[in-house]
Amino acid sequence: ASMGIIEIIPDPPPDSRLYNWSMDSDGKITSSAQALDDSGEVPGLKTTLKNVVKNQQKSLLDITDWVIIRKADIDKEVPANIKTWRDAIRAKATEMENAIDAASSIEDIANLWVTHKEDNEGKTVKSGILYDWPELES
């Protein structure tokens, strides 16, 4: 203190997926929740999240598009596990988008992300839905 050194303990920043924030020189955070819905030409959080879901869905389906093309090209059947997985990807994407649409607050959106927590018995419990995609089984 005699040398003019002051300890600054910064506030913990909020989740930047949900909040716009800044920190002043004293370590204090100023934040505001992102808008859930579109305003003018600016996409809201819901639109942004649904676009991420759509992009992830496309990337996942791209992995097996060759099988669909092969079916159209030489009429070779699509393996059942791939068809089941592709259907599950589409269903999960719809489920995620519906959950995003149903959210009415930042807290609702925050609860959509998958989290893994330990319960009282030491078992890992998963909650949330966002980006929890089905696995392609062999």
Accessible surface in RSA format (square Angstrom, percent):
REM  Atomic radii and reference values for relative SASA: ProtOr
REM  Chains: A
REM  Algorithm: Lee & Richards
REM  Probe-radius: 1.40
REM  Slices: 20
REM RES _ NUM      All-atoms   Total-Side   Main-Chain    Non-polar    All polar
REM                ABS   REL    ABS   REL    ABS   REL    ABS   REL    ABS   REL
RES ALA A   1   121.99 112.2  69.22 106.8  52.77 120.0  71.70 101.0  50.29 133.2
RES SER A   2   121.63 102.8  73.24  97.7  48.39 111.5  59.91 127.6  61.72  86.5
RES MET A   3   159.72  82.7 125.30  82.9  34.42  82.0  98.05  83.4  61.67  81.7
RES GLY A   4    58.94  72.7   0.00   N/A  58.94  72.7  34.07  93.5  24.87  55.7
RES ILE A   5   123.43  70.2 111.52  83.1  11.91  28.7 114.38  82.4   9.05  24.6
RES ILE A   6   142.15  80.9 119.97  89.4  22.19  53.5 123.79  89.1  18.37  49.8
RES GLU A   7   144.33  82.9 112.07  84.8  32.26  76.8  49.42  95.6  94.91  77.5
RES ILE A   8    86.38  49.2  62.67  46.7  23.71  57.1  65.50  47.2  20.88  56.7
RES ILE A   9   128.47  73.1 114.57  85.4  13.91  33.5 115.18  82.9  13.29  36.1
RES PRO A  10    71.45  52.1  59.91  54.6  11.54  41.9  59.91  49.5  11.54  71.7
RES ASP A  11    45.90  32.2  43.09  42.9   2.81   6.7  10.76  25.3  35.14  35.0
RES PRO A  12   116.14  84.6 100.29  91.4  15.85  57.6 105.59  87.2  10.55  65.6
RES PRO A  13    74.02  53.9  54.89  50.0  19.13  69.5  54.89  45.3  19.13 118.9
RES PRO A  14    35.21  25.7  18.02  16.4  17.19  62.5  29.76  24.6   5.45  33.9
RES ASP A  15    52.04  36.5  35.60  35.4  16.44  38.9  30.12  70.9  21.92  21.9
RES SER A  16    74.74  63.2  59.42  79.3  15.32  35.3  25.67  54.7  49.06  68.7
RES ARG A  17   119.66  50.2 108.18  55.1  11.48  27.3  60.68  82.9  58.99  35.8
RES LEU A  18     5.19   2.9   5.19   3.7   0.00   0.0   5.19   3.6   0.00   0.0
RES TYR A  19    56.37  26.3  53.90  30.7   2.47   6.4  30.65  23.0  25.72  31.7
RES ASN A  20    88.04  60.7  81.66  78.9   6.38  15.4  30.02  72.3  58.02  56.1
RES TRP A  21    95.07  38.2  60.82  29.4  34.25  80.4  61.61  32.8  33.46  54.3
RES SER A  22    68.77  58.1  63.46  84.7   5.30  12.2  45.12  96.1  23.65  33.1
RES MET A  23    85.87  44.5  54.54  36.1  31.33  74.6  29.41  25.0  56.46  74.8
RES ASP A  24    78.21  54.8  61.13  60.8  17.08  40.4  44.41 104.5  33.80  33.7
RES SER A  25   102.67  86.8  74.69  99.7  27.98  64.5  59.01 125.7  43.67  61.2
RES ASP A  26    90.27  63.2  83.41  83.0   6.85  16.2  13.09  30.8  77.18  77.0
RES GLY A  27     2.42   3.0   0.00   N/A   2.42   3.0   2.08   5.7   0.35   0.8
RES LYS A  28   111.90  54.6 111.58  68.5   0.32   0.8  72.13  64.9  39.77  42.4
RES ILE A  29    35.29  20.1  10.64   7.9  24.65  59.4  10.64   7.7  24.65  66.9
RES THR A  30    98.42  70.0  92.91  94.2   5.51  13.1  65.53  88.0  32.89  49.7
RES SER A  31    55.57  47.0  24.65  32.9  30.92  71.2   2.17   4.6  53.40  74.8
RES SER A  32    67.00  56.6  60.30  80.5   6.71  15.4  46.82  99.7  20.18  28.3
RES ALA A  33    52.10  47.9  28.77  44.4  23.33  53.1  28.77  40.5  23.33  61.8
RES GLN A  34    45.91  25.7  40.64  29.7   5.27  12.5   8.68  18.5  37.22  28.2
RES ALA A  35    64.12  59.0  45.30  69.9  18.82  42.8  55.97  78.8   8.15  21.6
RES LEU A  36    30.40  16.9  25.16  18.0   5.23  13.2  25.16  17.7   5.23  14.1
RES ASP A  37    91.50  64.1  83.74  83.4   7.75  18.3  33.57  79.0  57.93  57.8
RES ASP A  38    80.34  56.3  54.83  54.6  25.50  60.3  21.42  50.4  58.92  58.8
RES SER A  39    71.36  60.3  61.31  81.8  10.04  23.1  43.48  92.6  27.87  39.1
RES GLY A  40    81.64 100.7   0.00   N/A  81.64 100.7  44.10 121.0  37.54  84.1
RES GLU A  41   177.26 101.8 143.05 108.2  34.21  81.5  64.73 125.2 112.53  91.9
RES VAL A  42   100.96  66.4  99.36  90.0   1.60   3.9 100.82  87.6   0.14   0.4
RES PRO A  43    77.62  56.6  62.28  56.8  15.34  55.8  64.70  53.4  12.92  80.3
RES GLY A  44     3.15   3.9   0.00   N/A   3.15   3.9   3.15   8.6   0.00   0.0
RES LEU A  45     8.57   4.8   5.65   4.0   2.92   7.3   6.79   4.8   1.79   4.8
RES LYS A  46    30.64  14.9  30.64  18.8   0.00   0.0  10.58   9.5  20.05  21.4
RES THR A  47    40.05  28.5  39.53  40.1   0.52   1.2  26.29  35.3  13.76  20.8
RES THR A  48    61.25  43.6  59.20  60.0   2.05   4.9  49.65  66.7  11.60  17.5
RES LEU A  49     9.50   5.3   9.50   6.8   0.00   0.0   9.50   6.7   0.00   0.0
RES LYS A  50    48.72  23.8  48.72  29.9   0.00   0.0  13.94  12.5  34.78  37.0
RES ASN A  51    69.74  48.1  69.15  66.8   0.59   1.4  18.43  44.4  51.31  49.6
RES VAL A  52    52.01  34.2  51.16  46.3   0.85   2.1  51.97  45.2   0.04   0.1
RES VAL A  53     0.00   0.0   0.00   0.0   0.00   0.0   0.00   0.0   0.00   0.0
RES LYS A  54    99.52  48.6  94.37  57.9   5.15  12.3  67.13  60.4  32.39  34.5
RES ASN A  55    95.11  65.6  92.68  89.6   2.42   5.8  24.17  58.2  70.94  68.6
RES GLN A  56    58.83  32.9  55.98  40.9   2.85   6.8  27.02  57.5  31.81  24.1
RES GLN A  57    35.55  19.9  35.55  26.0   0.00   0.0   4.90  10.4  30.65  23.2
RES LYS A  58   125.89  61.4 121.88  74.8   4.00   9.5  97.47  87.7  28.42  30.3
RES SER A  59    67.97  57.4  61.29  81.8   6.69  15.4  31.04  66.1  36.93  51.7
RES LEU A  60    40.10  22.3  40.04  28.6   0.06   0.1  40.10  28.2   0.00   0.0
RES LEU A  61    21.07  11.7  21.07  15.1   0.00   0.0  21.07  14.8   0.00   0.0
RES ASP A  62    65.24  45.7  49.77  49.5  15.47  36.6  23.88  56.2  41.35  41.2
RES ILE A  63   103.97  59.2  86.97  64.8  17.00  41.0  95.54  68.8   8.43  22.9
RES THR A  64     3.99   2.8   3.99   4.0   0.00   0.0   3.99   5.4   0.00   0.0
RES ASP A  65    47.00  32.9  46.97  46.8   0.03   0.1  16.82  39.6  30.18  30.1
RES TRP A  66   141.94  57.0 134.86  65.3   7.08  16.6 123.74  66.0  18.20  29.5
RES VAL A  67     0.13   0.1   0.13   0.1   0.00   0.0   0.13   0.1   0.00   0.0
RES ILE A  68    69.00  39.3  68.40  51.0   0.60   1.4  68.40  49.3   0.60   1.6
RES ILE A  69   114.94  65.4 112.68  83.9   2.26   5.4 114.82  82.7   0.11   0.3
RES ARG A  70    54.70  23.0  50.27  25.6   4.43  10.5  28.93  39.5  25.77  15.6
RES LYS A  71    66.42  32.4  63.24  38.8   3.18   7.6  46.97  42.3  19.45  20.7
RES ALA A  72    91.88  84.5  52.21  80.6  39.67  90.2  62.87  88.5  29.01  76.9
RES ASP A  73   112.21  78.6  81.46  81.1  30.75  72.7  15.73  37.0  96.48  96.2
RES ILE A  74   113.89  64.8  85.57  63.7  28.32  68.3  93.81  67.6  20.08  54.5
RES ASP A  75   100.09  70.1  85.74  85.3  14.35  33.9  30.31  71.3  69.78  69.6
RES LYS A  76   110.28  53.8 104.19  63.9   6.09  14.5  58.97  53.1  51.31  54.7
RES GLU A  77   119.61  68.7 112.47  85.1   7.14  17.0  62.86 121.6  56.75  46.3
RES VAL A  78    29.84  19.6  16.42  14.9  13.42  32.3  16.42  14.3  13.42  36.4
RES PRO A  79    53.91  39.3  42.43  38.7  11.48  41.7  53.91  44.5   0.00   0.0
RES ALA A  80    80.21  73.8  67.22 103.7  13.00  29.6  72.28 101.8   7.94  21.0
RES ASN A  81    52.61  36.3  40.10  38.8  12.51  30.1  27.37  65.9  25.23  24.4
RES ILE A  82    17.89  10.2  17.89  13.3   0.00   0.0  17.89  12.9   0.00   0.0
RES LYS A  83   117.57  57.4 116.04  71.2   1.53   3.6  87.07  78.4  30.49  32.5
RES THR A  84    90.88  64.6  86.29  87.5   4.59  10.9  65.19  87.6  25.69  38.8
RES TRP A  85    13.69   5.5  10.38   5.0   3.31   7.8  13.42   7.2   0.27   0.4
RES ARG A  86    18.79   7.9  18.79   9.6   0.00   0.0   3.03   4.1  15.76   9.6
RES ASP A  87    65.18  45.7  59.57  59.3   5.61  13.3  28.68  67.5  36.50  36.4
RES ALA A  88    35.12  32.3  26.25  40.5   8.86  20.2  33.16  46.7   1.96   5.2
RES ILE A  89     0.00   0.0   0.00   0.0   0.00   0.0   0.00   0.0   0.00   0.0
RES ARG A  90    98.71  41.4  97.09  49.5   1.62   3.8  49.28  67.3  49.43  30.0
RES ALA A  91    63.76  58.6  50.49  77.9  13.27  30.2  59.39  83.6   4.37  11.6
RES LYS A  92    43.32  21.1  41.67  25.6   1.65   3.9  14.64  13.2  28.68  30.6
RES ALA A  93     2.31   2.1   2.31   3.6   0.00   0.0   2.31   3.3   0.00   0.0
RES THR A  94    78.91  56.1  75.87  76.9   3.05   7.3  50.85  68.3  28.06  42.4
RES GLU A  95    87.75  50.4  81.87  61.9   5.88  14.0  33.19  64.2  54.57  44.6
RES MET A  96     0.00   0.0   0.00   0.0   0.00   0.0   0.00   0.0   0.00   0.0
RES GLU A  97    32.41  18.6  32.41  24.5   0.00   0.0   5.41  10.5  27.00  22.0
RES ASN A  98    87.49  60.3  82.57  79.8   4.93  11.9  25.80  62.1  61.70  59.6
RES ALA A  99    25.21  23.2  15.31  23.6   9.90  22.5  22.93  32.3   2.28   6.0
RES ILE A 100     0.00   0.0   0.00   0.0   0.00   0.0   0.00   0.0   0.00   0.0
RES ASP A 101    72.62  50.9  56.70  56.4  15.92  37.7  25.22  59.3  47.40  47.3
RES ALA A 102    82.13  75.5  49.07  75.7  33.06  75.2  60.97  85.9  21.16  56.0
RES ALA A 103     5.88   5.4   0.60   0.9   5.28  12.0   4.60   6.5   1.28   3.4
RES SER A 104    91.67  77.5  65.33  87.2  26.34  60.7  44.57  94.9  47.10  66.0
RES SER A 105    34.68  29.3  31.07  41.5   3.61   8.3  29.78  63.4   4.90   6.9
RES ILE A 106    16.00   9.1  13.46  10.0   2.54   6.1  13.46   9.7   2.54   6.9
RES GLU A 107   107.37  61.6 105.36  79.7   2.01   4.8  62.19 120.3  45.18  36.9
RES ASP A 108    53.96  37.8  49.96  49.7   4.00   9.5  11.84  27.9  42.13  42.0
RES ILE A 109     0.00   0.0   0.00   0.0   0.00   0.0   0.00   0.0   0.00   0.0
RES ALA A 110    39.75  36.5  28.66  44.2  11.08  25.2  29.08  40.9  10.67  28.3
RES ASN A 111   108.37  74.7  93.09  90.0  15.28  36.8  28.03  67.5  80.34  77.7
RES LEU A 112    23.58  13.1  23.53  16.8   0.05   0.1  23.58  16.6   0.00   0.0
RES TRP A 113    23.73   9.5  22.60  10.9   1.13   2.6  19.45  10.4   4.28   6.9
RES VAL A 114    40.06  26.4  18.34  16.6  21.72  52.3  18.34  15.9  21.72  58.9
RES THR A 115    51.65  36.7  47.14  47.8   4.51  10.8  49.21  66.1   2.44   3.7
RES HIS A 116   117.43  64.2  87.51  60.8  29.91  76.5  57.04  58.8  60.39  70.3
RES LYS A 117   141.86  69.2 135.53  83.2   6.34  15.1  85.94  77.4  55.92  59.6
RES GLU A 118   132.42  76.0 100.52  76.0  31.91  76.0  24.23  46.9 108.20  88.3
RES ASP A 119    55.12  38.6  38.02  37.8  17.10  40.4  31.14  73.3  23.98  23.9
RES ASN A 120   164.10 113.2 124.40 120.2  39.71  95.6  36.52  87.9 127.58 123.3
RES GLU A 121   134.87  77.4  99.74  75.5  35.14  83.7  47.66  92.2  87.22  71.2
RES GLY A 122    44.16  54.5   0.00   N/A  44.16  54.5  20.27  55.6  23.89  53.5
RES LYS A 123   130.68  63.8 125.33  76.9   5.35  12.7  82.41  74.2  48.28  51.4
RES THR A 124    95.39  67.8  65.25  66.1  30.15  71.8  35.50  47.7  59.89  90.5
RES VAL A 125    73.39  48.3  68.42  61.9   4.97  12.0  71.46  62.1   1.92   5.2
RES LYS A 126   107.87  52.6  80.96  49.7  26.90  64.1  46.81  42.1  61.06  65.0
RES SER A 127    59.99  50.7  53.03  70.8   6.96  16.0  45.37  96.6  14.63  20.5
RES GLY A 128    33.10  40.8   0.00   N/A  33.10  40.8   7.38  20.2  25.73  57.6
RES ILE A 129    22.43  12.8  21.75  16.2   0.68   1.6  22.43  16.2   0.00   0.0
RES LEU A 130     2.64   1.5   0.00   0.0   2.64   6.6   0.00   0.0   2.64   7.1
RES TYR A 131    61.38  28.7  41.25  23.5  20.13  52.4  38.59  29.0  22.80  28.1
RES ASP A 132    38.25  26.8  32.74  32.6   5.51  13.0   4.47  10.5  33.78  33.7
RES TRP A 133    38.25  15.3  22.72  11.0  15.53  36.5  23.04  12.3  15.21  24.7
RES PRO A 134    40.62  29.6  23.34  21.3  17.28  62.8  35.43  29.3   5.19  32.2
RES GLU A 135   146.26  84.0 131.19  99.3  15.07  35.9  55.75 107.8  90.51  73.9
RES LEU A 136    72.12  40.2  45.30  32.4  26.82  67.4  45.30  31.8  26.82  72.2
RES GLU A 137   131.58  75.5 125.14  94.7   6.44  15.3  43.94  85.0  87.64  71.6
RES SER A 138   149.14 126.0  85.70 114.4  63.43 146.1  72.50 154.4  76.64 107.4
END  Absolute sums over single chains surface
CHAIN  1 A     9613.5       7820.4       1793.2       5505.3       4108.2
END  Absolute sums over all chains
TOTAL          9613.5       7820.4       1793.2       5505.3       4108.2
